[in-house]
Amino acid sequence: MSSILLPDADVDIVARRVDIVKELQALLGRDRVIGDEDGRRAYETDALTAYRCMPLAVVLPQSTEEVAKALKYCHANGIKVVARGAGTSLAGGALPAEDAVVITVSKMKRVLDLDYPNRIARVETGITNLAITGTVAKDGFFYAPDPSSQLACTLAGNIGMNSGGAHCLKYGVTTNNVLGLRIVLMDGEIVDIGGAHLDSGGYDLLGLIVGSEGQFGIVTEATVRIIKAAEGARPMMLGFQSSEVAGQCVSAIIGAGLIPVAIEFMDRPAIQICEAFAKAGYPLDVEALLIVEVEGSDTEIDDQLSDITEIAKQFNPSVIKVSDSPEMSAKIWKGRKSAFGAVGRIADYICMDGTIPLGRLPEVLVAITEICQRHQLKVANIFHAGDGNLHPLILFDANDPASAERAELAGNEILTLCVKVGGCLTGEHGVGIEKRDLMHVQFNATDLALQMRIKTVFDPDWLLNPAKVFPLDARLMAEIPERRERTVRTVRSAA
């Protein structure tokens, strides 16, 4: 793959690595800081494994106060910081730098407060999505966002990338399910934003921080919505002889005013790969499969499935199959939730993440196939069709540099297409380093300069999550205020 341009490491900081580790250990405790090579290597990459870099050190705080201590120290010493949850980012959002300390909230997993009358929970952000639901499920509640990695991904990462999942069609993405945040700024200041209420006065800082990819601070606590679980839910499968027709069916369902809990799409390659892995009962003789789930009482479910069936019949489906048991429902979803892992068993792949208007879905599906064929690559399409969040998996050979380069070029073309038809570069994976240099496609110089000025308000020295999100373009970077001379360097020079 093409090289990722990272700013040159601060040689003074790198040279002081051993001392920095000792100082952090003295400040936080030896068990809170990883400084040995083997320990640091576990944090050299995230789920975008094509890129790796050994961090300066790794800090594992267990409280907001410890995060604040670590950040205050790094700020005083001019040390860059990369925030990390579980490292499941597919966009390189948690990729460290040689002169950066990784601060991970993975040890901060507590549920701090449950308020069922007001349907909220206050939790530490190292908790997983599934663990939030597991805590409240016994009382008939759940936490809605459900990315495929929900078994492992942390709420912190979801907040950073504004993640969604299959059920975001009805319940929204992370920003629609978070009411308040506790965030530690780069200088160690602890700030509470929002809270246990619907909306706050003044600027929408909550909306600004959710999706900010660790550019403004480290979020340590969150107040989230918990939702009363429906009486029941049931998926159905609709098989079609072309991806375009399946896309037209999705548009028709949404256009009719129906809001299923989820509408998931899989094309023939994805169907065959997932069926071989999960034995979910997927039809193997169709070109495209829709998994449509509805919820409510038995009567509501029957009515909704009947309406969707009538709409689907307009597009001559080859298969209409409604789940008839909890076991069958579990198998249907097991196949979809296991998709990325199943594809990884047979080939290397790049998982793209673009969003488009639903009405453009049929033509975009055709174009994705044409783009990949032109680059002599195969593609498996698996995505959240209901809200237009595409996840084409471009298959390539990581041991063949030419194949890897073609895959990256194809991915860039697909994301550019998403923007061209009225969509955007990311739906839930974030920008990170993967899409950083494509930001020019969606935003002009003025747009990017404004975003960078907002970043500077929160992080004047640009120490947080370096070299992510914003293109490393000299013309644009010149608009960032010059870094202030740090007292520590002045003192060091005087000495």
C-alpha positions in Angstrom: 0.0 0.0 0.0 1.1 3.6 -0.4 3.0 5.0 2.5 1.2 6.9 5.1 3.0 10.2 5.7 3.6 10.9 9.3 5.3 14.0 10.6 8.9 13.3 11.6 9.1 12.1 15.2 10.4 14.5 17.8 13.9 13.1 18.3 14.2 14.8 21.7 11.1 13.1 23.0 12.1 9.7 21.5 15.5 10.0 23.1 13.9 10.6 26.5 11.6 7.5 26.2 13.1 5.6 29.2 12.9 8.7 31.4 9.4 9.4 30.3 8.3 5.9 31.2 9.9 6.1 34.6 8.2 9.5 35.3 4.8 8.2 34.2 5.3 5.1 36.4 6.2 7.3 39.3 3.1 9.5 38.7 0.6 6.7 38.1 2.2 3.5 39.4 4.2 0.8 37.6 1.2 -1.3 36.8 -0.4 1.6 34.9 2.4 2.1 32.4 3.8 -0.2 29.8 7.3 0.6 28.7 8.9 -2.7 27.5 9.1 -3.5 23.8 6.9 -6.6 23.9 4.2 -4.8 25.8 4.2 -1.8 23.6 4.1 -4.0 20.4 0.5 -5.1 21.3 -0.5 -1.5 20.7 1.4 -0.7 17.5 -1.6 -1.0 15.3 -5.4 -1.2 15.3 -7.7 -3.2 13.0 -6.2 -1.4 10.0 -3.2 -3.7 10.3 -1.5 -2.6 7.1 0.1 0.2 9.1 2.1 -0.2 12.3 4.2 2.0 14.6 5.6 1.3 18.0 4.3 3.8 20.6 6.6 5.7 23.0 4.7 4.2 26.0 1.2 2.9 26.9 -0.8 4.2 29.9 -3.7 2.1 31.3 -5.5 4.4 33.7 -8.4 3.2 35.8 -10.1 6.5 36.6 -10.8 9.9 35.1 -8.4 11.4 37.6 -5.6 9.2 36.3 -6.3 10.1 32.7 -6.1 13.8 33.8 -2.7 13.2 35.5 -1.3 11.5 32.4 -2.6 14.2 30.0 -1.3 17.0 32.3 2.1 15.4 32.3 2.2 14.9 28.5 1.0 18.5 28.0 3.7 19.9 30.2 6.4 17.9 28.4 5.1 18.4 24.8 4.4 14.7 24.3 1.8 13.7 21.8 -1.1 11.4 22.9 -3.2 8.8 21.0 -6.4 7.8 22.7 -7.4 4.2 22.4 -10.3 2.0 23.3 -10.2 -1.7 22.2 -8.2 -1.0 19.0 -11.0 -2.2 16.7 -10.7 0.9 14.5 -10.8 0.1 10.8 -9.5 3.5 9.7 -6.2 3.7 11.6 -7.8 6.0 14.2 -5.7 4.5 17.0 -2.5 4.1 15.1 0.3 5.4 17.4 3.3 7.5 16.6 6.9 6.9 17.6 6.9 10.0 19.8 3.4 9.5 21.2 2.0 8.0 24.4 -1.0 5.7 23.9 -3.7 6.3 26.7 -6.2 3.5 26.6 -9.5 3.5 28.6 -9.9 -0.3 28.3 -9.6 -0.8 32.1 -12.4 1.7 32.8 -15.4 -0.6 32.5 -17.7 0.3 35.4 -21.4 1.0 35.2 -21.6 4.1 37.5 -25.4 4.7 37.7 -28.6 3.3 36.3 -31.8 5.4 36.2 -34.6 3.3 34.8 -37.4 5.9 35.3 -35.5 8.3 33.1 -34.0 5.6 30.9 -30.4 6.5 31.2 -27.1 4.9 32.3 -23.9 6.5 33.3 -20.9 4.4 32.4 -17.1 4.5 32.0 -16.2 4.5 28.3 -14.0 1.4 28.4 -17.2 -0.7 28.6 -18.4 -2.5 25.5 -21.7 -1.9 23.9 -22.8 -5.5 24.5 -21.8 -5.1 28.2 -24.2 -2.1 28.6 -27.0 -4.2 27.2 -26.0 -7.1 29.3 -26.3 -5.0 32.4 -29.8 -3.7 31.8 -31.3 -6.7 29.8 -32.6 -8.4 32.9 -34.8 -5.3 33.5 -36.1 -5.3 29.9 -33.8 -2.6 28.5 -31.0 -2.4 25.9 -28.4 0.0 24.5 -29.2 0.5 20.8 -25.9 1.0 18.8 -24.7 -2.4 17.7 -21.6 -2.4 15.4 -20.5 -5.8 14.2 -17.6 -5.5 16.7 -19.9 -4.8 19.6 -18.5 -7.8 21.5 -15.1 -6.1 21.7 -15.4 -2.4 20.7 -15.6 0.1 23.5 -18.0 3.0 24.0 -15.0 5.3 23.8 -14.2 4.2 20.2 -17.9 4.4 19.3 -18.1 8.0 20.5 -14.9 8.9 18.7 -16.1 7.5 15.4 -19.9 8.0 15.9 -20.5 4.3 15.2 -23.8 2.8 14.3 -24.5 -0.8 13.4 -27.4 -2.8 12.0 -30.1 -1.4 14.2 -29.2 2.3 13.6 -31.9 2.5 11.0 -34.6 2.7 13.7 -32.6 3.8 16.8 -29.9 6.0 15.3 -26.1 6.0 15.7 -24.0 6.9 18.7 -24.7 10.6 18.7 -28.5 9.9 18.9 -27.9 7.7 22.0 -25.5 9.8 24.1 -26.8 12.5 26.4 -23.7 13.6 28.3 -19.9 13.2 28.4 -17.0 13.6 30.8 -14.0 14.6 28.8 -10.4 15.3 29.8 -8.7 18.0 27.8 -5.1 17.9 26.8 -4.0 20.1 29.7 -5.7 17.7 32.2 -8.8 19.8 32.8 -11.9 17.7 33.4 -15.1 19.0 31.7 -18.7 17.7 31.8 -20.8 18.3 28.8 -24.5 17.6 28.6 -26.0 15.3 31.2 -29.1 13.4 32.2 -31.5 15.5 30.2 -32.7 15.8 26.6 -30.8 18.9 25.6 -28.4 21.6 26.9 -28.4 25.3 26.2 -25.6 27.1 24.3 -23.4 25.5 21.7 -23.9 21.9 20.7 -20.5 20.7 22.1 -21.9 17.2 22.6 -22.6 16.9 18.9 -19.1 18.3 18.1 -17.3 15.8 20.3 -19.1 12.7 19.2 -17.3 11.8 16.0 -14.3 14.0 16.7 -11.9 11.0 16.6 -9.9 11.9 19.7 -8.9 15.3 18.4 -10.4 17.3 21.4 -9.7 15.2 24.5 -10.2 11.8 26.0 -13.8 10.8 26.9 -13.8 8.8 30.1 -17.5 8.7 31.1 -20.8 8.9 29.2 -24.5 9.2 30.0 -26.3 7.1 27.4 -29.9 6.3 26.6 -31.2 2.9 27.4 -34.3 1.8 25.6 -37.2 -0.5 26.7 -36.9 -3.7 24.7 -39.7 -4.5 22.3 -41.9 -7.5 23.0 -40.3 -9.4 20.2 -38.4 -9.2 16.9 -38.2 -11.3 13.8 -36.1 -11.2 10.7 -36.9 -12.2 7.2 -34.7 -12.9 4.1 -35.4 -11.6 0.7 -33.3 -13.0 -2.2 -33.0 -11.3 -5.6 -31.3 -12.0 -8.9 -29.5 -8.7 -9.1 -28.0 -6.2 -6.6 -29.7 -3.4 -8.4 -33.1 -4.8 -7.9 -32.3 -5.5 -4.2 -31.3 -1.8 -3.9 -34.6 -0.7 -5.5 -36.5 -2.8 -3.0 -34.7 -1.1 -0.1 -35.6 2.3 -1.5 -39.2 1.2 -1.9 -39.5 -0.1 1.7 -38.2 3.2 3.1 -40.2 5.2 0.6 -43.4 3.5 1.8 -42.8 5.0 5.3 -41.9 1.7 6.9 -39.1 1.8 9.4 -37.8 -1.8 10.1 -35.2 -2.2 12.9 -32.6 -3.2 10.3 -32.2 -3.7 6.6 -28.9 -5.5 5.8 -27.5 -6.2 2.3 -25.2 -9.0 1.1 -24.2 -9.8 -2.5 -23.5 -13.3 -3.9 -19.8 -13.5 -2.8 -20.7 -12.3 0.7 -23.6 -14.7 0.9 -21.5 -17.7 0.0 -18.6 -16.8 2.3 -20.9 -16.2 5.3 -22.9 -19.3 4.7 -19.8 -21.5 4.5 -18.7 -20.0 7.9 -21.9 -19.7 9.9 -24.3 -22.2 8.3 -27.0 -19.6 8.6 -29.4 -21.1 6.0 -28.7 -18.3 3.4 -29.9 -19.1 -0.1 -26.9 -19.7 -2.4 -28.7 -19.3 -5.7 -29.4 -15.5 -5.5 -27.3 -12.5 -6.4 -28.3 -10.4 -3.5 -29.8 -11.0 -0.1 -31.7 -8.5 2.2 -32.1 -9.3 5.9 -35.0 -7.2 7.1 -35.9 -7.3 10.8 -39.0 -5.8 12.5 -40.1 -5.7 16.1 -43.1 -5.2 18.3 -46.0 -7.4 19.5 -46.8 -10.6 17.5 -49.6 -8.7 15.7 -47.3 -5.8 14.8 -44.6 -8.0 13.6 -47.0 -10.0 11.4 -48.5 -6.8 9.9 -45.1 -5.2 9.2 -43.7 -8.4 7.6 -46.8 -8.7 5.5 -46.4 -5.1 4.2 -42.8 -5.6 3.5 -43.5 -8.9 1.6 -46.1 -7.1 -0.6 -43.6 -4.4 -1.4 -40.8 -6.9 -2.1 -43.1 -8.9 -4.5 -43.1 -5.9 -6.9 -39.4 -6.7 -7.5 -39.9 -10.5 -8.2 -37.8 -11.9 -5.3 -36.4 -15.4 -5.7 -36.7 -16.1 -2.0 -39.0 -14.8 0.7 -38.3 -16.6 4.0 -39.5 -15.4 7.4 -37.8 -16.7 10.5 -40.0 -19.2 12.4 -38.0 -19.6 15.6 -35.5 -17.8 17.9 -32.9 -20.3 16.8 -33.4 -19.4 13.1 -33.3 -15.7 13.9 -30.0 -16.2 15.8 -28.5 -18.0 12.8 -29.5 -15.3 10.4 -27.8 -12.7 12.5 -24.8 -14.8 13.3 -24.0 -15.0 9.6 -24.3 -11.2 9.2 -22.4 -10.3 12.4 -19.6 -12.8 11.4 -19.2 -11.4 7.9 -15.9 -9.5 8.3 -14.3 -12.5 10.1 -15.6 -14.9 7.5 -14.2 -12.9 4.6 -10.9 -12.7 6.5 -10.6 -16.5 6.4 -10.3 -16.6 2.6 -8.5 -13.3 1.6 -7.0 -10.1 2.8 -9.5 -7.2 2.4 -10.0 -3.5 2.8 -13.3 -2.7 4.5 -14.6 0.5 3.0 -17.1 2.8 4.8 -19.0 5.4 2.8 -22.5 6.7 2.9 -24.9 7.5 0.1 -28.5 8.7 -0.4 -30.8 5.6 -0.5 -32.2 6.6 -3.9 -28.7 6.3 -5.5 -28.1 2.8 -4.1 -28.9 0.7 -7.3 -26.5 2.7 -9.5 -23.7 2.8 -6.9 -23.8 -0.9 -6.5 -23.3 -1.3 -10.2 -20.4 1.2 -10.1 -18.7 -0.5 -7.2 -18.5 -3.8 -9.2 -17.2 -1.9 -12.3 -14.6 -0.1 -10.3 -13.3 -3.4 -8.7 -13.4 -5.2 -12.0 -11.4 -2.5 -13.7 -8.7 -2.9 -11.0 -8.8 -6.7 -11.4 -10.2 -7.3 -7.9 -13.1 -9.1 -6.4 -15.5 -7.4 -4.0 -18.0 -8.6 -1.4 -20.7 -6.1 -0.6 -22.0 -6.2 3.0 -23.6 -3.1 4.4 -26.4 -1.3 6.3 -28.7 -0.8 3.3 -31.4 0.9 5.4 -29.4 4.1 6.0 -27.1 4.0 3.0 -23.9 3.0 4.9 -21.9 0.9 2.5 -19.2 -1.6 3.5 -17.7 -3.0 0.3 -14.9 -5.5 1.2 -12.3 -5.3 -1.5 -10.4 -8.6 -1.7 -6.6 -8.5 -2.5 -3.3 -10.3 -1.8 -1.4 -8.5 1.0 1.8 -10.3 -0.2 1.5 -8.7 -3.6 2.3 -5.0 -3.5 0.7 -4.4 -6.9 -2.6 -6.0 -5.7 -2.5 -4.0 -2.5 -2.0 -0.8 -4.4 -4.9 -1.6 -6.8 -7.1 -2.3 -3.8 -6.3 1.1 -2.2 -6.9 2.9 -5.5 -10.3 1.1 -5.9 -11.2 2.0 -2.4 -10.4 5.7 -3.1 -12.6 5.6 -6.2 -15.5 4.1 -4.3 -15.3 6.7 -1.6 -15.0 9.5 -4.2 -18.1 8.1 -5.8 -20.0 8.2 -2.5 -19.3 11.9 -2.2 -20.1 12.5 -5.9 -23.6 11.1 -5.6 -24.4 13.2 -2.5 -23.0 11.1 0.3 -19.9 11.3 2.5 -16.6 9.6 3.1 -17.6 7.8 6.3 -20.7 6.5 8.0 -19.2 5.0 11.2 -15.6 4.0 10.8 -14.2 7.5 10.9 -11.5 9.2 8.8 -8.3 8.3 10.8 -5.4 7.9 8.4 -7.3 5.8 5.8 -9.5 8.6 4.4 -7.4 11.6 5.7 -6.1 12.5 2.2 -9.6 12.1 0.7 -10.9 14.9 2.9 -10.1 17.3 -0.1 -12.8 15.4 -2.0 -15.6 16.3 0.4 -14.3 19.6 1.8 -12.8 22.7 0.3 -9.8 24.6 1.8 -12.1 26.9 3.7 -14.1 24.0 5.2 -10.9 22.3 6.4 -9.3 25.5 7.7 -12.4 26.1 9.8 -12.4 22.5 11.2 -8.7 22.9 12.0 -9.3 26.1 13.9 -11.9 24.4 16.0 -9.4 21.6 16.7 -6.9 24.3 17.8 -9.4 25.7 20.3 -9.4 22.4 22.2 -5.8 21.4 21.5 -3.6 24.5 20.8 -0.4 22.5 20.5 -2.0 19.8 18.3 -0.8 17.0 20.6 -3.9 14.9 20.4 -4.1 12.0 17.9 -1.5 13.5 15.6 -1.6 13.1 11.8 -5.2 11.9 11.8 -8.3 13.3 10.0 -6.7 16.4 8.4 -4.7 16.1 5.2 -1.0 16.6 5.6 -1.0 19.3 3.0 1.5 22.2 3.4 -1.0 24.8 2.2 -3.6 23.8 4.7 -1.3 23.0 7.5 0.2 26.5 7.2 -3.2 27.8 8.4 -2.7 26.1 11.7 -1.2 28.5 14.3 2.4 27.8 15.0 2.9 25.8 18.1 3.7 27.7 21.2 7.1 27.5 22.6 6.8 25.1 25.5 8.2 26.1 28.9 9.8 22.7 29.3 11.9 23.3 26.1 12.8 26.8 27.2 14.0 25.5 30.5 15.9 22.6 28.8 17.6 25.0 26.4 18.6 27.3 29.3 20.1 24.4 31.1 
